[in-house]
Each structure stands twice: as C-alpha cells, then as structure tokens.
Amino acid sequence: MRSVARVLINTPDIELWPGGLLRARSNHDQRILSRATRVLRRKSDGRYLAAEVPEGLMPLVHALHREPGLDDALDALDTHAASHAHPGVDRVHTLPLSRLREHLDALGLDDAYGERTGLPLVAEPELLGFAGFDRYRRPLWLLPGAARAWQHMQADAMRNDIVLEAISGYRSHDYQLGIFERKRARGQTVDEILTVNAAPGYSEHHGGRALDIGTPGEPPAEESFETTRAFAWLQDNAGGHGFTMSYPRDNPHGIVYEPWHWCWRGA
C-alpha cells in the first residue's frame, strides 16, 4: 500500500481524508477503513462514501456514482497523488464560493451582513495540514503553515509549563451551517445566533488559519479562559508565532469577546 501524506484534500462537496484517522460505527466499514489510504467523506453530514484500498475504490454507500461532487473529488485525488502533495507546501489554492450563496439564502442573509459586520467572506482551502489532535482526540486541520506554527507554539508553551489544547480548527461552510440549523431547531433566531457565531462563509475557521484554544481544567470557549496562565502566556508570546486574538472586547464586528479564538496571520 502506498504511503499517503497526512493532508486533507478538500473539494466543494467531499473531503478526502488520509487513512488511519477515521473510525466507523459498523465492523464492516471499519475493516475497510483500516486498509484505506484515503477515505472520501461527504461534507454536509460526515457520511463515509468510499475508501481507496489496494485493489481500488471501495464504495461505502449505494449508488456512489450518483454522489454529487464525486468527479471533482476523484480528480483532486489524482492531481494530489501525482504531485506528491505533502504538509510542507505553503501555497494553497482556495475553493470557489459559488455554493455559499445557497447557505446564506437559507438563513435569510444577504451582502448587507458582511457590510454591517465588516467581516470578509472566507473561502475554504483546497488542502489542509494535519496539526495533531484536539482536546477530544479529533484530528485537527489547519493550513500547512498554521499547523506548523501551532505545533511550535504548543511546544514553546510546554517548555514554560503551559499546556495549550486545541478545541477546534478548520470548519467547512457546511459545518457552520449545521451549527445554525441545530440552534434554530432549539428555538434560537438567526439574529441571536449571530451574536456568538459568524454566518457561514464569514468565520475565520473556514480558512484554516483560526483555532480555539483551551487549557486543562478550563471549559471550552468560555470567557473565564482569560483568567488562566495559558491566556496570559498567549498574550505575551502568541504574536511571536504569528497568532493574534481576533475578537477582543468591543470589537467592531459585533462578535462577543472570545479570548480563546486566535488566528494565524502568517503568509
């Protein structure tokens, strides 16, 4: 079986994961995933679609050939396999924003949202680097440069007896839409959700540069993080690694104070 770099190949509808990082609920699918070099995963709901195994592409759903975006995913797989893509690459192209309008229309949002908040649209990268695991042992994906910067910063903090944990990193437009759909199902309005979550397409997490940071014993994404030694260390040292806090108090975007949210401003 050929070796595969730990990069996430991203297309508008499907993500292509390296083997060994995903787990399946059924024993049948898990046996296939255990042999896979790549796994095709639907972005809208996380469903596993197919696995690339030594004998070829193994479908994990019925009518795989009718899956939206399959041709684009297979083309991307061939392109990156031929170019021997690896986490050290620094120039990463972005995906088109054409599907994003459907997400925003579903929420009743138009261009006025961006104009009002001053938040730019953020395209998803075509390639993301593996940055280790987050607090919950989920694979963490960031732009390759941001992944290296995060790992260096984490190690630097550890030398100062500070433990930094990633809470989350890259999120797709589909994932962000899911946050809104779940909160709306619980009775929240879009305006209420927008006070704590950026609209799909406007979150820094889409670009693979941002991550939410925590520390052991501290609940995730809470303002109390600002009282920790980890936050004090970040204030003094994160800039040296290219990270800045995006949403301080009274920020012009109308986002609540997020001492846990830091974004890599490197190349």
Sine and cosine of phi, psi and omega as CSV:
sin_phi,cos_phi,sin_psi,cos_psi,sin_omega,cos_omega
0.00,0.00,0.77,-0.63,-0.03,-1.00
-0.94,0.35,0.53,-0.85,0.04,-1.00
-0.97,0.23,0.53,-0.85,-0.04,-1.00
-0.79,-0.62,0.76,-0.65,0.02,-1.00
-0.91,0.42,0.50,-0.87,0.01,-1.00
-0.99,0.14,0.96,0.28,0.10,-0.99
-0.80,-0.61,0.48,-0.87,0.08,-1.00
-0.99,-0.17,0.89,-0.46,0.06,-1.00
-1.00,0.02,0.82,-0.57,-0.18,-0.98
-0.91,-0.41,0.75,-0.66,0.11,-0.99
-0.78,-0.62,0.19,-0.98,-0.08,-1.00
-0.83,0.56,-0.60,0.80,-0.08,-1.00
-0.94,-0.35,-0.41,0.91,-0.17,-0.99
-0.71,-0.70,0.65,-0.76,0.15,-0.99
-0.98,-0.21,0.59,-0.81,0.05,-1.00
-0.91,-0.42,0.96,-0.29,-0.08,-1.00
-1.00,-0.04,0.55,-0.84,0.17,-0.99
-0.94,0.35,0.50,-0.87,0.00,-1.00
-0.91,0.42,0.42,-0.91,0.08,-1.00
1.00,-0.05,-0.08,1.00,-0.06,-1.00
-0.94,-0.34,-0.22,0.98,-0.05,-1.00
-0.93,-0.37,0.51,-0.86,0.04,-1.00
-0.83,-0.55,0.61,-0.79,-0.01,-1.00
-0.96,-0.29,0.41,-0.91,0.02,-1.00
-0.98,0.22,-0.60,0.80,-0.04,-1.00
-1.00,-0.02,0.53,-0.85,0.03,-1.00
-0.90,0.44,-0.59,0.81,0.00,-1.00
-0.88,0.48,-0.77,0.64,-0.02,-1.00
-0.92,0.39,-0.59,0.81,-0.01,-1.00
-0.91,0.41,-0.59,0.81,0.06,-1.00
-0.89,0.46,-0.62,0.78,0.03,-1.00
-0.94,0.35,-0.72,0.70,-0.01,-1.00
-0.88,0.48,-0.53,0.85,-0.02,-1.00
-0.92,0.40,-0.31,0.95,0.00,-1.00
-0.97,-0.24,-0.05,1.00,-0.18,-0.98
-0.99,0.15,0.63,-0.78,0.19,-0.98
-1.00,0.04,-0.54,0.84,0.07,-1.00
-0.63,-0.77,0.52,-0.86,0.06,-1.00
-0.81,-0.59,0.78,-0.62,0.05,-1.00
-1.00,0.04,0.82,-0.57,-0.10,-0.99
-0.79,-0.62,0.82,-0.57,0.02,-1.00
-0.92,0.40,0.73,-0.68,-0.08,-1.00
-0.97,0.24,-0.54,0.84,-0.12,-0.99
-0.93,0.37,-0.53,0.85,-0.04,-1.00
-0.68,-0.74,0.04,1.00,0.03,-1.00
0.98,0.20,0.16,0.99,-0.03,-1.00
-0.93,0.37,0.71,-0.71,0.10,-1.00
-0.97,0.23,0.79,-0.61,-0.10,-1.00
-0.98,-0.21,-0.65,0.76,-0.05,-1.00
-0.27,-0.96,0.33,-0.94,0.04,-1.00
-0.78,-0.62,0.68,-0.73,0.10,-0.99
-1.00,0.05,0.93,-0.38,-0.01,-1.00
-0.88,-0.48,0.16,-0.99,-0.09,-1.00
-0.81,0.58,-0.54,0.84,-0.03,-1.00
-1.00,0.02,0.04,1.00,0.04,-1.00
0.72,-0.69,-0.32,-0.95,-0.02,-1.00
-1.00,0.02,0.86,-0.51,-0.05,-1.00
-0.98,-0.22,0.92,-0.38,0.01,-1.00
-0.91,0.41,0.59,-0.81,0.08,-1.00
-0.89,-0.46,0.03,1.00,0.08,-1.00
-0.70,-0.71,0.36,-0.93,0.09,-1.00
-0.96,0.29,0.50,-0.87,0.06,-1.00
0.81,0.59,0.72,0.69,0.03,-1.00
-0.82,0.57,-0.58,0.81,-0.07,-1.00
-0.90,0.44,-0.32,0.95,0.00,-1.00
-0.99,-0.11,0.07,1.00,-0.05,-1.00
-0.93,0.36,0.82,-0.58,0.03,-1.00
-0.85,0.53,0.72,-0.69,0.06,-1.00
0.99,0.12,0.06,1.00,-0.05,-1.00
-0.89,0.46,-0.70,0.72,-0.02,-1.00
-0.88,0.48,-0.66,0.75,0.03,-1.00
-0.89,0.46,-0.64,0.77,-0.01,-1.00
-0.92,0.40,-0.68,0.73,-0.01,-1.00
-0.93,0.36,-0.59,0.81,0.08,-1.00
-0.89,0.45,-0.68,0.73,0.02,-1.00
-0.90,0.43,-0.62,0.78,0.03,-1.00
-0.88,0.47,-0.71,0.70,0.02,-1.00
-0.91,0.42,-0.67,0.75,-0.04,-1.00
-0.89,0.46,-0.73,0.68,-0.06,-1.00
-0.96,0.27,-0.50,0.86,0.08,-1.00
-0.92,0.40,-0.64,0.77,-0.01,-1.00
-0.93,0.36,-0.54,0.84,-0.04,-1.00
-1.00,-0.01,-0.01,1.00,-0.02,-1.00
0.79,0.62,0.78,0.63,-0.01,-1.00
-0.84,0.54,0.59,-0.81,-0.02,-1.00
-0.55,-0.84,0.29,-0.96,-0.11,-0.99
-0.91,0.42,-0.20,0.98,-0.03,-1.00
-0.99,0.16,-0.14,0.99,-0.01,-1.00
-0.91,0.41,0.58,-0.81,-0.06,-1.00
-0.91,-0.42,-0.40,0.91,0.01,-1.00
-0.99,-0.10,0.95,-0.31,-0.07,-1.00
-0.87,-0.49,0.81,-0.59,0.05,-1.00
-0.97,0.24,0.28,-0.96,0.01,-1.00
-0.92,-0.40,0.34,-0.94,0.02,-1.00
-0.99,0.14,0.43,-0.90,0.06,-1.00
-0.91,0.41,0.40,-0.92,-0.04,-1.00
-0.99,-0.14,0.22,0.98,-0.15,-0.99
-0.88,0.47,-0.59,0.81,-0.04,-1.00
-0.98,0.20,-0.26,0.96,-0.08,-1.00
-0.90,0.43,-0.57,0.82,-0.03,-1.00
-0.84,0.54,-0.57,0.82,0.03,-1.00
-0.89,0.45,-0.66,0.75,0.02,-1.00
-0.89,0.46,-0.71,0.70,-0.06,-1.00
-0.93,0.36,-0.62,0.78,0.05,-1.00
-0.87,0.49,-0.61,0.79,-0.01,-1.00
-0.90,0.43,-0.41,0.91,0.01,-1.00
-0.99,-0.13,0.00,1.00,-0.02,-1.00
0.96,0.28,0.49,0.87,-0.03,-1.00
-0.94,-0.35,0.62,-0.79,0.07,-1.00
-0.79,-0.61,-0.24,-0.97,-0.07,-1.00
-0.89,0.45,-0.32,0.95,-0.01,-1.00
-0.89,0.45,-0.46,0.89,0.01,-1.00
-0.89,0.46,-0.74,0.67,0.02,-1.00
-0.90,0.43,-0.63,0.78,0.01,-1.00
-0.91,0.41,-0.63,0.78,-0.03,-1.00
-0.94,0.33,-0.64,0.77,-0.08,-1.00
-1.00,0.00,-0.36,0.93,-0.10,-0.99
0.97,0.24,0.18,0.98,0.02,-1.00
-1.00,0.08,0.74,-0.67,0.05,-1.00
-0.99,0.12,0.40,-0.92,0.17,-0.99
-0.93,0.37,0.64,-0.77,-0.05,-1.00
-0.86,-0.51,0.90,-0.44,0.03,-1.00
-0.99,0.17,0.45,-0.89,0.06,-1.00
-0.99,0.14,0.60,-0.80,0.07,-1.00
-0.97,0.24,0.44,-0.90,0.04,-1.00
-0.98,0.21,-0.30,0.96,-0.08,-1.00
-0.57,-0.82,0.70,-0.72,0.03,-1.00
-0.76,-0.65,0.57,-0.82,-0.01,-1.00
-0.99,-0.11,0.53,-0.85,0.03,-1.00
-0.96,0.28,0.81,-0.58,-0.07,-1.00
-0.90,-0.43,0.41,0.91,-0.04,-1.00
1.00,-0.09,-0.47,-0.88,-0.02,-1.00
-0.84,-0.54,0.46,-0.89,0.03,-1.00
-1.00,0.04,-0.11,-0.99,-0.03,-1.00
-0.82,0.57,-0.52,0.85,-0.11,-0.99
-0.99,-0.15,0.27,0.96,0.01,-1.00
0.90,0.44,0.46,0.89,0.12,-0.99
-1.00,-0.04,0.59,-0.81,0.07,-1.00
-0.85,0.52,0.68,-0.73,0.00,-1.00
-0.96,-0.28,0.81,-0.59,-0.02,-1.00
-0.90,-0.44,0.71,-0.70,0.07,-1.00
-0.59,-0.81,0.22,-0.98,0.19,-0.98
-0.81,0.59,0.55,-0.83,-0.05,-1.00
-0.78,0.62,-0.69,0.72,0.02,-1.00
-0.91,0.41,-0.64,0.77,0.02,-1.00
-0.93,0.37,-0.58,0.81,0.03,-1.00
-0.89,0.46,-0.71,0.71,0.02,-1.00
-0.90,0.43,-0.68,0.73,-0.02,-1.00
-0.89,0.46,-0.66,0.75,0.01,-1.00
-0.89,0.45,-0.71,0.71,-0.02,-1.00
-0.91,0.42,-0.61,0.79,0.06,-1.00
-0.92,0.40,-0.66,0.75,0.00,-1.00
-0.92,0.40,-0.66,0.75,0.02,-1.00
-0.87,0.50,-0.69,0.72,0.01,-1.00
-0.92,0.39,-0.63,0.78,0.04,-1.00
-0.88,0.47,-0.69,0.72,0.03,-1.00
-0.89,0.45,-0.64,0.77,-0.01,-1.00
-0.88,0.47,-0.57,0.82,0.04,-1.00
-0.91,0.42,-0.34,0.94,0.06,-1.00
-0.97,-0.22,0.33,0.95,0.03,-1.00
0.88,0.48,0.55,0.83,0.07,-1.00
-0.90,-0.43,0.80,-0.60,0.02,-1.00
-0.98,-0.21,0.89,-0.46,0.08,-1.00
-0.97,-0.26,0.77,-0.64,0.05,-1.00
-0.90,-0.44,0.66,-0.75,0.15,-0.99
-0.99,0.15,0.74,-0.67,0.10,-0.99
-1.00,-0.04,-0.66,0.75,0.08,-1.00
-0.28,-0.96,0.39,-0.92,0.02,-1.00
-0.79,-0.61,-0.89,-0.45,-0.01,-1.00
-0.87,0.50,0.68,-0.74,0.14,-0.99
-0.71,-0.70,0.67,-0.74,0.02,-1.00
-0.98,0.19,0.23,-0.97,0.12,-0.99
-0.86,0.52,-0.64,0.77,0.01,-1.00
-0.89,0.46,-0.65,0.76,0.00,-1.00
-0.89,0.45,-0.69,0.73,-0.01,-1.00
-0.90,0.43,-0.62,0.78,0.06,-1.00
-0.88,0.47,-0.61,0.79,0.03,-1.00
-0.88,0.48,-0.60,0.80,0.06,-1.00
-0.86,0.51,-0.72,0.70,-0.01,-1.00
-0.91,0.42,-0.68,0.74,-0.04,-1.00
-0.90,0.43,-0.64,0.77,0.00,-1.00
-0.92,0.38,-0.66,0.75,-0.01,-1.00
-0.94,0.34,-0.59,0.81,0.06,-1.00
-0.91,0.41,-0.59,0.81,0.03,-1.00
-0.91,0.42,-0.40,0.92,0.04,-1.00
-1.00,0.00,0.07,1.00,0.10,-0.99
0.98,-0.21,0.00,1.00,0.02,-1.00
-0.98,0.19,0.53,-0.85,0.07,-1.00
-1.00,0.06,0.29,-0.96,0.03,-1.00
-0.87,0.50,-0.67,0.74,0.00,-1.00
-0.88,0.48,-0.63,0.78,0.03,-1.00
-0.91,0.41,-0.67,0.74,-0.01,-1.00
-0.91,0.41,-0.60,0.80,-0.05,-1.00
-0.92,0.40,-0.26,0.97,0.05,-1.00
-0.96,0.28,-0.33,0.94,-0.02,-1.00
-0.82,-0.57,-0.26,0.96,0.00,-1.00
-0.75,-0.66,0.73,-0.69,0.09,-1.00
-0.94,0.33,0.47,-0.88,0.04,-1.00
-0.91,0.42,0.46,-0.89,0.09,-1.00
-0.78,0.62,0.74,-0.67,-0.03,-1.00
0.99,-0.10,-0.25,0.97,-0.06,-1.00
-0.90,-0.43,0.06,1.00,0.02,-1.00
-1.00,0.06,0.68,-0.73,0.06,-1.00
-0.88,0.47,-0.39,0.92,0.00,-1.00
-0.89,0.45,-0.43,0.90,-0.01,-1.00
-0.89,0.46,-0.53,0.85,-0.11,-0.99
-1.00,0.08,-0.06,1.00,0.01,-1.00
0.97,0.22,0.23,0.97,0.00,-1.00
-0.98,-0.22,-0.38,0.93,-0.14,-0.99
-0.97,-0.23,0.53,-0.85,0.15,-0.99
-0.55,-0.83,0.49,-0.87,0.10,-1.00
-1.00,-0.06,0.74,-0.67,-0.13,-0.99
-0.90,-0.43,0.64,-0.77,0.08,-1.00
-0.72,-0.70,-0.13,-0.99,0.05,-1.00
-0.52,-0.86,0.49,-0.87,-0.07,-1.00
-0.81,0.58,0.66,-0.75,0.02,-1.00
1.00,0.08,-0.07,1.00,-0.02,-1.00
-0.92,-0.38,0.77,-0.64,0.01,-1.00
-0.89,0.45,0.47,-0.88,-0.05,-1.00
-0.96,0.29,0.57,-0.82,0.15,-0.99
0.79,0.61,0.75,0.66,0.07,-1.00
-0.84,-0.55,0.55,-0.83,-0.02,-1.00
-0.87,0.50,-0.42,0.91,0.00,-1.00
-0.89,0.46,-0.25,0.97,0.06,-1.00
-0.84,0.55,-0.47,0.88,-0.04,-1.00
-0.91,0.41,-0.26,0.97,-0.01,-1.00
-1.00,-0.01,-0.01,1.00,-0.10,-1.00
-1.00,0.01,0.36,-0.93,0.11,-0.99
-0.89,0.45,-0.54,0.84,0.01,-1.00
-0.88,0.47,-0.69,0.72,0.00,-1.00
-0.91,0.41,-0.67,0.74,0.03,-1.00
-0.87,0.50,-0.64,0.77,0.02,-1.00
-0.91,0.41,-0.68,0.74,0.02,-1.00
-0.88,0.48,-0.67,0.75,0.02,-1.00
-0.85,0.53,-0.61,0.79,-0.05,-1.00
-1.00,0.08,-0.43,0.90,-0.22,-0.98
-0.80,-0.60,-0.33,0.95,-0.09,-1.00
-0.87,0.49,-0.59,0.80,-0.02,-1.00
-0.86,0.51,-0.55,0.84,0.02,-1.00
-0.92,0.38,-0.31,0.95,0.05,-1.00
-0.97,-0.22,0.08,1.00,0.05,-1.00
1.00,-0.04,0.15,0.99,-0.04,-1.00
-0.97,-0.25,0.63,-0.78,0.10,-0.99
-0.74,-0.68,0.44,-0.90,0.06,-1.00
-0.98,0.18,0.81,-0.58,-0.15,-0.99
-0.99,0.16,-0.57,0.82,-0.17,-0.99
-0.80,-0.60,0.97,0.23,0.09,-1.00
-0.94,0.34,0.01,-1.00,0.05,-1.00
-0.88,0.48,0.59,-0.80,0.06,-1.00
0.85,0.53,0.59,0.81,0.03,-1.00
-0.94,0.34,0.44,-0.90,-0.12,-0.99
-0.95,0.31,-0.11,0.99,-0.07,-1.00
-1.00,-0.02,-0.14,0.99,-0.03,-1.00
0.98,0.19,0.21,0.98,0.05,-1.00
-1.00,0.10,0.66,-0.75,0.02,-1.00
-0.87,0.49,0.42,-0.91,0.03,-1.00
-0.82,0.57,0.83,-0.56,-0.03,-1.00
-0.79,-0.61,0.99,0.12,0.01,-1.00
-0.91,0.41,-0.23,0.97,-0.03,-1.00
-1.00,0.00,-0.23,0.97,-0.15,-0.99
-0.99,-0.15,0.89,-0.46,-0.05,-1.00
-0.78,-0.62,0.58,-0.81,-0.08,-1.00
-0.79,-0.61,0.68,-0.73,0.03,-1.00
-0.99,0.16,0.83,-0.55,-0.05,-1.00
-0.96,-0.27,0.35,0.94,-0.01,-1.00
-0.94,0.34,-0.19,-0.98,-0.07,-1.00
-0.90,0.44,0.00,0.00,0.00,0.00
